[in-house]
Amino acid sequence: MQLGKLLSFISLLCVLALAGCAHAKGDGTDADAFRAERTREVEVLVAHPTPTNLAAAAFLAVPGDLISRQPLELIARAEALAPQRAELAWVHLAICERLKCEAKEQIEARLQEMDPDNGFVWTAALEHAQSSGSAVAVTAAIARIGAGPRMTFYWNQLEVMMVDALAVANPSQNLGTRGTVAIGVLAAQAIPALQPMSKACRLEQLNLPGRRAACEALVARMEQSSTVLTQSLAISMQERWWPAGSPQREVVRAKRRRLDYLMTMSSRIRWWRMNRDMAVRIDAARKTDREEDVERAMIRSFGLPPEPPMDWKDTLHSG
């Protein structure tokens, strides 16, 4: 599987938001204007210090910029105001990893205490196990991740958080732009490393004692996870387990086709209805943790069937 294809929709949405990622890639005047605008947005949010506004400001702050607020300071303030919001601890961990802060292990431990049912909060143990070279420890870590009743990295909650905060920072900005900026910011900063799980469950690893059972449990849980990115990774892992033409591979291909349909069709851009469509997306995201439910809401609003028609062509995975 090529994750780049899966993220292409996010990149497209990001480019549409000229106040977001597109300016960040410029140079000279564009880059200076981008940094100045980000600094202004952060200062507006800090002046209205709710947990949501401070956490969003932490994502928007430019690290190392002396005229800007520091991301770690801002997210710490947000957590202090809402110590039970696990998604804020997730933001703290993401920022800490990006800036290589010294408190990473403490943040991981706090997140595990706050949301132990979320399998993704236990991924640090897998990275440590792989670094140690212990196959037994890797299997145990995989089993621990897959044992949780849910798997999320809080995408919908964080998307809503960013959209609401941007309404404070840019009250005259339309919802379509706010939504695309929010998606671009999150795609750049809030997606965790997924390679350790894929590496641990490669076909050649499944003969290790207990590994196949652990990986099968992990994949089954990931198929029901909160984002299409992790669902797609679960399918990709399974595709490598079975030979082409086998009954098992055909079952996996059917899952892939269904997921690609939801992702592709829900991401249609209707230029003349961008605000309306974004309103549907954000309203659905407020009601559910699962991105798939948001995609279904979008497809219903487009008047499309919930399952791929027989004649639908999968352009993401044509093989």
C-alpha positions in Angstrom: 0.0 0.0 0.0 1.2 3.5 -0.7 0.2 5.8 2.2 1.0 8.7 -0.1 -2.1 7.9 -2.1 -4.2 7.7 1.0 -2.9 11.1 2.2 -3.3 12.7 -1.2 -6.8 13.8 -0.3 -5.6 15.5 2.8 -2.8 17.2 0.8 -5.4 18.5 -1.7 -7.6 19.9 1.0 -4.6 21.5 2.5 -3.6 23.2 -0.7 -7.1 24.6 -1.1 -6.7 26.5 2.1 -4.4 29.3 0.9 -4.1 30.6 4.5 -2.8 27.2 5.5 -0.2 24.8 4.1 0.2 26.5 0.7 1.7 29.6 2.2 4.0 27.6 4.4 5.7 26.3 1.4 6.4 29.7 -0.1 9.5 31.8 0.4 10.3 35.5 0.9 7.3 37.6 1.3 4.9 34.7 1.4 6.8 32.9 4.1 7.1 36.1 6.2 3.4 36.8 5.8 2.6 33.2 6.8 4.6 33.5 10.0 3.1 36.8 10.8 -0.4 35.5 10.3 0.3 32.4 12.4 1.7 34.6 15.2 -1.4 36.8 15.1 -3.7 33.8 15.3 -1.8 32.4 18.2 -1.9 35.7 20.1 -5.7 35.9 19.6 -6.2 32.4 20.9 -4.0 33.0 23.9 -6.1 36.1 24.7 -9.1 33.7 25.0 -7.5 31.0 27.0 -9.8 28.0 26.9 -8.4 24.5 26.7 -9.4 24.3 23.0 -7.9 27.6 22.0 -4.6 27.0 23.9 -4.2 23.5 22.3 -4.9 24.8 18.9 -2.5 27.7 19.5 0.1 25.0 20.4 -0.3 23.4 17.0 -0.2 26.8 15.2 2.8 28.2 17.1 6.1 28.4 15.2 8.7 26.8 17.4 11.8 28.8 18.0 10.2 32.1 16.9 11.0 34.6 19.6 7.9 36.7 18.8 5.7 33.6 19.0 4.4 31.5 21.9 6.1 28.2 22.6 4.1 25.1 21.7 5.0 23.1 24.8 4.1 26.0 27.1 0.7 26.4 25.4 -0.3 22.7 25.5 0.8 22.4 29.1 -1.6 25.3 29.9 -4.4 23.7 28.0 -3.9 20.4 29.9 -3.9 22.2 33.2 -7.3 23.6 32.4 -8.8 20.3 31.2 -6.7 17.5 32.8 -9.2 14.7 31.8 -9.2 15.4 28.1 -7.1 12.6 26.6 -6.9 14.3 23.2 -5.0 17.2 24.7 -2.4 14.7 26.2 -2.2 13.2 22.7 -1.4 16.7 21.3 1.2 17.2 24.0 2.8 13.9 23.1 2.8 14.8 19.3 4.4 18.2 20.0 6.9 16.7 22.4 8.0 14.1 19.8 8.3 16.7 17.1 10.4 19.0 19.4 12.3 16.1 21.1 11.3 17.2 24.5 12.6 15.5 27.6 9.1 14.8 29.1 8.1 12.2 26.5 7.9 9.2 28.8 6.0 11.1 31.4 3.4 12.3 28.9 3.1 8.7 27.5 2.5 7.4 31.0 -0.1 10.1 31.7 -1.9 9.3 28.5 -1.9 5.6 29.3 -3.4 6.3 32.7 -6.1 8.6 31.2 -7.2 6.4 28.3 -5.9 2.8 28.9 -8.6 1.3 26.5 -7.0 3.1 23.5 -4.6 0.6 22.0 -2.6 3.4 20.3 -1.4 4.8 23.6 0.7 1.7 24.1 2.7 2.0 20.9 5.8 3.3 22.7 6.3 -0.1 24.3 6.5 -1.6 20.8 9.2 0.9 19.7 11.2 0.2 22.9 10.8 -3.6 22.3 12.0 -3.3 18.7 15.0 -1.3 19.8 15.9 -4.0 22.4 15.9 -6.7 19.7 13.7 -9.0 21.8 11.1 -10.9 19.7 9.3 -11.9 22.9 9.0 -8.3 24.0 7.8 -7.2 20.5 5.1 -9.9 20.5 3.9 -8.8 24.0 3.8 -5.2 22.9 1.7 -6.1 19.8 -0.6 -8.1 22.0 -1.0 -5.2 24.4 -1.9 -2.7 21.6 -4.5 -5.1 20.1 -6.0 -5.9 23.5 -7.7 -2.5 23.9 -11.4 -2.2 23.0 -10.7 0.8 20.8 -8.0 2.4 18.7 -8.0 6.1 18.1 -5.7 9.1 17.7 -8.6 11.4 18.3 -8.8 12.8 14.7 -12.4 13.9 14.7 -12.1 15.5 18.1 -9.0 17.4 17.1 -10.5 18.4 13.8 -13.5 19.9 15.6 -11.1 21.6 18.1 -9.1 23.2 15.4 -12.2 24.4 13.5 -13.7 25.9 16.6 -10.4 27.6 17.5 -9.9 29.1 14.0 -13.4 30.6 14.3 -12.1 32.6 17.2 -8.8 33.5 15.5 -10.4 34.3 12.1 -14.1 35.1 12.7 -14.6 36.4 9.2 -13.1 33.2 7.6 -15.7 30.9 6.0 -16.2 27.3 7.3 -14.7 25.7 4.2 -11.4 27.5 4.6 -11.3 26.8 8.4 -11.9 23.2 7.8 -9.3 22.8 5.2 -6.7 24.6 7.3 -7.6 22.4 10.3 -7.1 19.2 8.3 -3.8 20.5 6.9 -2.5 21.4 10.3 -3.5 18.0 11.8 -2.1 16.0 8.9 1.2 17.7 9.3 1.5 17.1 13.1 -1.0 14.7 14.6 -0.5 11.4 12.7 1.7 9.0 14.7 4.4 6.6 13.3 2.7 3.5 12.1 5.7 1.6 10.7 6.6 -0.3 13.9 3.3 -2.2 13.8 3.6 -3.0 10.1 7.2 -4.1 10.6 6.4 -6.4 13.5 3.6 -8.1 11.5 5.4 -8.8 8.3 4.8 -12.3 6.9 8.2 -13.6 7.9 7.6 -12.5 11.5 4.4 -14.5 11.8 6.3 -17.8 12.5 7.6 -16.4 15.8 5.9 -17.9 18.9 2.6 -16.1 19.5 3.2 -13.5 16.8 0.5 -14.6 14.3 -2.2 -14.6 17.0 -1.0 -11.2 18.3 -0.9 -9.7 14.8 -4.3 -11.1 13.8 -5.9 -9.5 17.0 -4.1 -6.2 16.3 -5.3 -6.1 12.7 -8.9 -7.0 13.7 -8.9 -4.1 16.1 -7.3 -1.7 13.6 -10.0 -2.5 11.0 -12.5 -0.9 13.5 -10.1 1.9 14.4 -11.2 5.6 14.3 -9.4 6.7 11.1 -9.3 5.4 7.5 -5.5 5.7 7.6 -5.2 3.0 10.2 -8.0 0.9 8.7 -6.2 1.0 5.4 -2.9 0.0 7.1 -4.7 -3.0 8.6 -5.9 -4.1 5.2 -2.4 -3.6 3.7 -0.9 -5.8 6.4 -3.3 -8.5 5.6 -2.7 -8.3 1.9 0.9 -9.3 2.4 -0.1 -12.4 4.4 -2.0 -14.2 1.6 -0.9 -15.1 -1.9 -2.6 -13.6 -4.9 -5.7 -15.5 -6.0 -6.3 -17.1 -2.6 -9.8 -16.9 -1.0 -8.3 -14.9 1.9 -6.8 -12.4 -0.4 -10.1 -11.9 -2.2 -11.8 -11.2 1.1 -9.1 -8.6 1.9 -9.5 -7.0 -1.6 -13.2 -6.6 -1.0 -12.5 -4.8 2.2 -10.0 -2.6 0.4 -12.5 -1.7 -2.4 -15.2 -0.8 0.2 -12.8 1.5 2.1 -11.4 3.1 -1.0 -15.0 3.9 -2.1 -15.9 5.6 1.2 -12.7 7.6 1.2 -12.8 8.6 -2.5 -16.4 9.5 -2.8 -16.7 11.3 0.5 -13.7 13.5 -0.5 -15.3 14.9 -3.6 -14.9 18.6 -3.8 -17.9 20.6 -4.9 -16.5 24.1 -5.4 -19.9 25.7 -5.2 -20.9 23.9 -2.0 -17.7 23.8 0.0 -19.1 25.6 3.0 -22.2 23.4 3.1 -20.2 20.2 2.7 -17.7 21.2 5.4 -20.7 21.9 7.7 -21.9 18.3 7.1 -18.4 17.0 7.8 -17.8 18.9 11.0 -21.3 18.3 12.4 -20.7 14.5 11.9 -17.3 14.7 13.5 -18.9 16.3 16.6 -21.1 13.2 17.0 -18.6 10.4 16.5 -15.0 9.4 17.0 -14.9 7.4 13.8 -13.8 9.0 10.5 -15.7 6.3 8.6 -19.0 7.5 10.1 -18.1 11.0 8.9 -17.4 9.6 5.4 -20.8 7.9 5.4 -22.5 11.2 6.4 -20.8 12.9 3.5 -21.8 10.2 1.0 -25.4 10.4 2.2 -25.4 14.1 1.8 -24.2 13.6 -1.8 -27.0 11.2 -2.5 -24.6 8.4 -3.2 -25.1 4.7 -2.3 -23.4 3.7 1.0 -21.6 0.7 -0.7 -19.6 0.7 -3.9 -21.8 -0.1 -7.0 -20.7 -3.1 -9.1 -19.4 -0.8 -11.9 -17.4 1.5 -9.6 -13.7 1.6 -10.5 -11.2 1.8 -7.7 -8.6 4.3 -8.9 -6.5 4.0 -5.7 -5.9 0.3 -6.0 -6.7 -1.0 -9.5 -4.7 -4.3 -9.2 
